[in-house]
Amino acid sequence: MEAVTTGCDCDWSLDLRWTGPSGSGTLRIDDGGRPLRTSAATGRPVYGYALEQGRWAR
């Protein structure tokens, strides 16, 4: 998943609906209960989630 914007400063979360042999449900993807944030502000640092470090990093 990748979130990109060219003209806004956006707060967002993702509700993922799933179905499987054992049932179904909805999983909310966010930042520990807070919305994720994507910004188009030029000159700002760029962050990505570093899986090997288990955290967001530049």
BELHUHU-V490831 format. One record per helix or strand. SS is the DSSP state (H for helix, E for strand). FROM is the first residue (numbers start at 1). LEN is the number of residues. If there is no record, write none. Layout:
[[SS:FROM:LEN] [SS:FROM:LEN]]
//
This chain:
[[E:9:4] [E:14:7] [E:23:7] [E:31:1] [E:34:1] [E:36:4] [E:48:3] [E:55:3]]
//
